[in-house]
Amino acid sequence: MADGGQPDLALAGEFPAATWDEWRRLVDRALKGAAFESTLVGKTYDGLRIEPLRARKPQASLVIGRAPGAPWSVMQRLDHPDPAGANAQARDDLANGATDLAIEFAGAIGAHGYGLAGAERDAIRRALEGIDLASGVGVDLDLGLQPIEAINNITAVASDQGTAPGHVNIRFGLDPIGAAALAGGSALPWATQMHEFSALIADLAARGFRGPFAAADARVIHDAGGSQVQELAYALAVAVQYLRLLEAAGLELDAARRMIYFRLSADADQLLTIGKFRALRKLWARIEAACRLAPAPAFVVAHTAWRMMTRRDPYENILRATIAVLSAGLAGTDAISALPFTMALGLPDHFARRLARNTQLILLDESNLAKVSDPAAGSGSIEDVTDQLCRAAWNEFQQIESMGGAWAALEQGAFQRNVALVRAQREAAVARRADALIGTSDFPDLAELPVAVEEVAPLFPSSPPHKIRFDPLPPFRLAKSFEQLRDASDRMAARTGARPKVFLANIGSVSDFGARSTFAKNFFATGGIEALSNNGFVAREQMLGAFARSGARLACLCSSHEVYAREAAPITQALRSANASVWLAGRPGALEAELKAAGLSRCIFAGCDVLEALRAAHSLVGA
């Protein structure tokens, strides 16, 4: 009993304290000679170290974001090109748990092929018909190609409703730098845009709108394949440039900083997503301190990431979005928008939108994730990642500043070059399946059933002629290359009645070939190639007969290394004589020269370039 007669609740008090050295000895024993560094220490695309274990950080300070215990805003996309369809979406969402609307205009950073087709007042009025802007519903504008027209018209719609500017909750999303980064240029020189930007915000504030007005939207970096550090540095650089413009227009810094908010992507990497959102708040607090301002929490919006979305096995997108929402919510984000799971296939229907909305509602109302402020504080791993991201992003931000700021860095191509390098690394990792996409690059289902989407054609409006030109930051999805192979397989099946196929030449007993046969089947299925499997063959002639009957042109040997040493070369020769292109599942090791001499074309194994191999296979089988 402790003093006062109360029970001692130090549950581990009777156990000796564990030490790092003791843990390392146990780990080294489990590794059985494998290197600790290469086996258990992860590296991000920024080169940051992800340690397998970090001690608790008891002196960590809370990252102040969303008010303690307050839920984040559940934001749903209003993105139907037809205003009546958009209105039906919005009213259904708001009636069933959504609190905010993200109004997507065609051509905006987050539109992804949809969004309101025009920014005319009548279109906005019809899209918002029956929605009382004075009721507290939040509206976040993702502006397209006519940002000033859209802003003027939505404020006019609010006025038509009889709503005073101070009673509407509109985040205006003005972001000329982000729009230019996406489009690869601008119709107006920066000097002209600067004045338009400052004048519009000053006018909105003078009319009584609360804002915030300017968005530092780093989704353009994430969508293009950039890293967490690049995303943070870009967001910081854009926000600082907008802050300077507003100060130059005569606004006090304390007022100006409250006119700026942030948008970041949240993806399925839970650790890095939590760390990134926490790091953003710490970095912005440092900017505020440099301006001699007491830190005040900025408004931060999270959108689940476009680049992680897949068209194949799209139900996996529900899991990806859940992890992303959970991570952003735990990191203190103020509002979250989850992409519906069918977004990569077309305009999502009512069911997909409902799942996106309910993902957030379950995490809020049943899991109570918003009840604790900054629950990650003190976690050794998350604090370490947050601090590493802060240091690296600050260094990159300083480099951008040395170039003259965000706009100058765009004109010089600095963002584009750096993001392109990381994108190439990501694409190579996906091609090797080092970064797995479940349902697409791993564990595909060739018999998956189609999912429903709205029958609405995608909309990609053309930008006005650019007077200022530079390389764009185009969005992409990690799964697209694998999906193109699957699409080719579908076309072949529709044309001929059969998918491209590979004959699995299983050698020996099931215990010999089972593991590699399963590996090969999944390997080829990621490219839409159907594996013709079997239970092995008693005689070589039996295998050759089965291959001839299969109609396949490609055969893949599957067995253990011991069996390969005895039988792979003669079987390869026999299959080559039957006009097969012969591949082997596994690394050939010392057998490589002998097997090549026998006619082996290629080996497939964990870590090889899967996409390159599958493209070669498609060429062989005529897909």
Residue pairs with C-beta under 8 A, 6 or more apart in sequence:
1 7
1 8
2 8
20 55
23 53
24 36
27 36
27 40
27 52
28 36
31 39
31 40
40 52
41 49
41 50
41 51
41 52
42 49
42 50
43 49
43 50
44 50
44 227
44 228
44 272
45 227
45 228
45 422
45 425
45 426
46 227
46 228
46 229
46 230
46 389
46 392
48 229
48 385
48 388
48 389
48 392
49 388
50 271
50 381
50 385
51 381
51 384
53 380
53 381
54 379
54 380
54 381
54 383
54 384
55 380
56 378
56 379
56 380
57 378
57 379
57 380
57 383
57 384
58 378
60 377
60 378
60 383
61 377
62 373
62 374
62 377
63 278
63 281
63 282
63 331
63 332
63 374
63 377
63 386
64 281
64 295
64 297
64 332
64 373
64 374
65 277
65 281
65 297
65 300
65 331
65 332
65 333
65 334
65 373
65 374
66 72
66 297
66 332
66 333
66 334
66 370
66 373
67 373
68 372
68 373
69 370
69 371
69 372
69 373
70 370
71 364
71 370
72 328
72 329
72 333
72 334
72 335
72 336
72 360
72 364
72 370
73 99
73 100
73 138
73 334
73 335
73 336
74 97
74 98
74 99
74 100
74 335
74 336
74 357
74 360
74 361
74 364
75 98
75 99
75 100
75 101
75 102
75 138
75 140
75 301
75 335
75 336
75 337
76 89
76 90
76 93
76 94
76 98
76 100
76 101
76 102
76 337
76 353
76 356
76 357
77 89
77 101
77 102
77 104
77 110
77 337
77 339
77 340
77 353
78 86
78 89
78 90
78 101
78 102
78 103
78 104
78 116
78 127
79 86
79 89
79 102
79 104
79 111
79 114
79 115
79 116
79 347
80 86
80 88
80 89
80 114
80 116
80 347
80 454
80 456
81 106
81 114
81 115
81 116
81 117
81 456
81 459
82 117
82 456
83 116
83 122
83 123
83 124
83 125
83 126
83 127
84 126
85 454
85 456
86 116
86 127
87 126
87 127
87 128
87 129
87 130
87 131
89 353
90 101
90 127
90 128
90 131
91 130
91 131
92 350
92 353
93 101
93 353
93 357
94 101
94 131
94 137
96 354
96 357
97 357
97 358
97 360
97 361
98 357
99 137
99 138
100 137
100 138
100 139
100 140
100 335
101 131
101 137
101 138
101 139
101 140
102 110
102 140
102 142
102 303
102 337
103 116
103 124
103 127
103 139
103 140
103 141
103 142
103 154
104 110
104 111
104 114
104 115
104 116
104 142
104 144
105 111
105 115
105 116
105 119
105 141
105 142
105 143
105 144
105 145
105 146
105 150
106 114
106 115
106 116
106 117
106 118
106 144
106 145
106 459
106 460
106 461
107 115
107 144
107 145
107 460
107 461
107 463
108 115
108 142
108 143
108 144
109 142
109 175
109 178
109 179
109 182
109 217
109 219
109 220
109 223
110 142
110 219
110 303
110 306
110 337
111 142
111 144
111 459
112 306
112 339
112 343
112 475
113 458
113 459
113 460
114 347
114 456
114 458
114 459
115 142
115 144
115 459
116 123
116 124
116 127
116 144
117 123
117 459
117 461
118 146
119 144
119 146
119 149
119 150
119 153
120 149
120 153
121 153
121 156
121 157
124 150
124 153
124 154
124 157
125 157
125 160
128 154
128 157
131 137
132 161
132 163
133 139
133 157
133 158
133 161
133 163
133 167
133 168
133 169
133 170
134 161
134 163
134 164
134 167
134 168
136 169
137 169
138 169
138 170
138 171
138 335
139 154
139 168
139 169
139 170
139 171
140 170
140 171
140 173
140 301
140 335
140 337
141 150
141 151
141 154
141 170
141 171
141 172
141 173
142 173
143 150
143 151
143 173
143 174
143 175
143 179
144 150
144 461
145 179
145 461
145 463
145 464
147 174
147 176
147 179
148 196
148 200
151 172
151 174
151 200
151 204
154 170
155 165
155 170
155 204
155 207
155 209
158 165
158 168
158 170
164 208
165 204
165 207
165 208
165 209
165 210
166 208
166 209
166 210
168 209
168 210
169 210
170 209
170 211
171 211
171 212
171 213
171 215
171 261
171 299
171 301
172 201
172 204
172 209
172 211
172 212
172 213
172 214
172 215
173 215
173 217
174 197
174 200
174 201
174 213
174 214
174 215
175 214
175 215
175 216
175 217
175 238
176 186
176 193
176 196
176 197
177 238
177 241
177 406
177 407
177 410
178 215
178 216
178 217
178 219
178 220
178 238
179 186
180 186
180 407
180 410
180 468
180 470
181 220
181 410
181 415
181 472
181 473
182 220
182 472
182 473
182 474
182 475
183 463
183 466
183 472
184 466
184 469
184 470
184 471
184 472
184 473
185 463
185 466
185 467
185 468
185 469
185 470
185 472
186 193
186 466
186 467
186 468
187 463
187 464
187 465
187 466
187 467
187 468
188 196
188 467
188 468
189 467
189 468
190 407
190 468
194 245
197 214
197 242
197 245
198 245
198 246
198 248
198 249
199 249
200 213
201 211
201 213
201 214
201 246
201 249
201 259
202 249
202 250
202 251
204 211
204 213
205 211
205 213
205 251
205 255
205 259
211 258
211 259
212 258
212 259
212 260
212 261
212 299
213 259
213 260
214 239
214 242
214 246
214 259
214 260
214 261
215 260
215 261
215 262
215 263
215 301
216 235
216 236
216 238
216 239
216 242
216 260
216 261
216 262
216 263
217 235
217 238
217 262
217 263
218 231
218 232
218 234
218 235
218 238
218 262
218 263
218 264
218 265
219 263
219 264
219 265
219 303
219 306
220 234
220 473
220 475
221 230
221 231
221 234
221 415
221 419
221 473
222 231
222 264
222 265
222 267
222 305
222 306
222 307
223 265
223 305
223 306
223 307
223 473
223 475
223 476
224 419
224 423
224 473
224 474
224 475
224 476
225 307
225 419
225 420
225 422
225 423
225 426
225 427
225 476
226 234
226 418
226 419
226 422
226 423
226 473
227 422
228 272
228 275
228 276
228 389
228 393
229 389
229 392
229 393
229 396
230 396
230 415
230 418
230 419
230 422
231 264
231 265
231 276
232 276
232 279
232 280
232 283
232 389
232 393
232 396
232 397
233 393
233 394
233 396
233 397
233 399
233 400
234 400
234 406
234 415
235 262
235 264
235 280
236 280
236 283
236 284
236 287
236 393
236 394
236 397
237 397
237 400
237 401
237 405
237 406
237 409
238 406
239 260
239 262
239 284
239 287
240 287
240 397
240 401
240 405
240 406
241 405
241 406
241 407
242 260
243 253
243 256
243 257
243 260
243 287
243 291
244 405
246 256
246 259
246 260
247 253
247 256
251 259
253 291
253 293
254 293
257 288
257 291
257 293
257 296
257 298
258 296
260 298
261 298
261 299
261 300
261 301
262 280
262 284
262 298
262 299
262 300
262 301
263 300
263 301
263 302
263 303
264 276
264 277
264 280
264 300
264 301
264 302
264 303
264 328
265 302
265 303
265 304
265 305
265 306
265 307
266 273
266 277
266 302
266 303
266 304
266 305
266 324
266 325
266 327
266 328
266 333
266 336
267 273
267 304
267 305
267 307
267 308
267 320
267 324
268 305
268 308
268 319
268 320
268 323
268 324
269 327
270 323
270 326
270 327
271 381
271 382
271 385
272 385
272 389
273 323
273 324
273 327
273 328
273 331
274 327
274 330
274 331
274 376
274 382
274 385
274 386
275 331
275 382
275 385
275 386
275 388
275 389
276 331
276 389
277 300
277 302
277 327
277 328
277 331
277 332
277 333
278 331
278 332
278 374
278 376
278 382
278 386
279 386
279 389
279 390
279 393
280 300
281 297
281 298
281 300
281 332
282 386
282 390
283 390
283 393
283 394
283 397
284 295
284 298
285 295
286 394
288 294
288 295
288 296
289 295
299 334
299 335
300 332
300 333
300 334
300 335
301 333
301 334
301 335
301 336
301 337
302 324
302 325
302 328
302 333
302 335
302 336
302 337
303 336
303 337
303 339
304 320
304 321
304 324
304 325
304 336
304 337
304 338
304 339
305 320
305 324
305 339
306 339
306 343
306 475
306 477
307 475
307 476
307 477
307 478
308 317
308 320
308 324
308 477
308 478
309 317
309 320
309 339
309 343
309 344
309 477
309 479
310 316
310 317
310 344
310 437
310 439
310 440
310 477
310 479
310 483
311 344
311 345
311 479
311 483
312 439
312 440
312 444
312 448
312 479
312 482
312 483
312 486
313 438
313 439
313 440
313 444
313 445
313 448
314 341
314 342
314 344
314 345
314 439
314 451
315 341
315 439
315 451
316 438
316 439
316 440
317 339
317 341
317 342
317 343
317 344
318 341
318 355
318 359
321 338
321 339
321 341
321 356
321 359
322 359
322 363
324 338
325 336
325 338
325 359
325 360
325 363
326 363
326 369
328 336
329 336
329 360
329 363
329 364
329 369
329 370
330 369
330 375
330 376
331 374
331 376
332 373
332 374
336 360
338 356
338 357
338 359
338 360
339 356
340 348
340 352
340 353
340 355
340 356
341 348
341 352
341 355
341 356
342 348
342 349
342 352
342 451
342 452
342 453
343 352
344 477
344 479
345 451
345 453
346 453
346 454
346 456
346 458
347 453
347 454
347 456
348 356
348 453
348 454
349 452
349 453
349 454
351 452
352 451
352 453
363 369
364 370
376 382
376 383
376 386
377 383
399 414
400 406
400 409
400 414
403 409
403 412
403 414
409 415
410 416
410 470
411 468
411 470
413 470
413 471
415 473
416 470
416 471
416 472
416 473
419 473
423 476
426 435
426 478
427 478
427 481
428 609
429 435
430 437
430 441
430 478
430 479
430 481
430 482
430 611
431 481
431 609
431 610
431 611
431 612
432 607
432 608
432 609
432 610
433 441
433 442
433 606
433 607
433 610
434 607
435 478
436 442
437 478
437 479
437 482
439 445
440 479
440 482
440 483
440 526
441 479
441 482
441 526
441 610
442 522
442 526
443 522
444 486
444 522
444 525
444 526
445 525
446 489
446 499
446 525
446 528
446 530
481 611
482 526
482 527
482 611
482 614
485 526
485 527
485 528
485 611
485 614
485 615
485 618
485 623
486 526
486 527
486 528
487 528
488 528
488 618
488 623
489 499
489 500
489 527
489 528
489 529
489 623
490 528
491 623
492 498
492 499
492 500
492 622
492 623
493 499
498 530
499 528
499 529
499 530
500 528
500 529
500 530
500 617
500 618
500 621
500 622
500 623
501 529
501 530
501 531
501 532
501 550
501 551
501 552
501 554
501 621
502 520
502 524
502 529
502 530
502 531
502 532
502 552
502 554
502 555
502 556
502 583
502 617
502 621
503 532
503 546
503 547
503 550
503 552
503 554
503 555
503 556
503 580
504 517
504 520
504 521
504 531
504 532
504 533
504 534
504 555
504 556
504 558
505 543
505 547
505 555
505 556
505 557
505 558
505 571
505 575
505 582
506 513
506 517
506 533
506 534
506 535
506 536
506 537
506 558
506 559
507 513
507 536
507 537
507 543
507 557
507 558
507 559
507 563
507 564
507 567
507 568
507 571
508 536
508 559
508 560
508 563
508 567
509 536
510 535
510 536
512 536
512 559
512 560
512 562
512 563
513 536
513 558
513 559
513 560
513 563
516 558
516 559
516 560
516 585
516 586
517 533
517 558
517 585
519 558
519 585
519 606
520 531
520 556
520 558
520 585
520 604
521 531
521 533
523 585
523 604
523 610
523 613
524 530
524 531
524 556
524 614
524 617
525 531
526 610
526 614
527 610
527 614
527 615
527 617
527 618
528 623
529 554
529 614
529 617
529 618
529 621
529 623
531 556
532 550
532 552
534 546
537 543
537 546
540 570
540 571
540 574
543 571
543 574
544 574
544 575
544 578
547 555
547 575
547 578
547 580
548 578
552 580
552 621
553 579
553 580
553 581
553 620
553 621
553 622
554 580
554 581
554 583
554 617
554 620
554 621
555 575
555 580
555 581
555 582
555 583
556 582
556 583
556 584
556 585
556 604
557 564
557 568
557 571
557 572
557 582
557 583
557 584
557 585
558 585
559 567
559 568
561 586
561 589
564 584
564 586
564 588
564 591
564 595
565 591
568 584
568 591
568 595
568 598
568 600
569 591
569 594
569 595
569 597
569 598
570 598
572 582
572 584
572 595
572 598
572 599
572 600
573 598
573 599
575 582
575 599
576 582
576 598
576 599
581 601
581 620
582 599
582 600
582 601
583 600
583 601
583 602
583 603
583 604
583 617
584 595
584 600
584 602
584 603
584 604
585 603
585 604
585 605
586 603
586 604
586 605
587 603
587 605
588 595
588 600
588 603
592 603
602 613
602 616
604 610
604 613
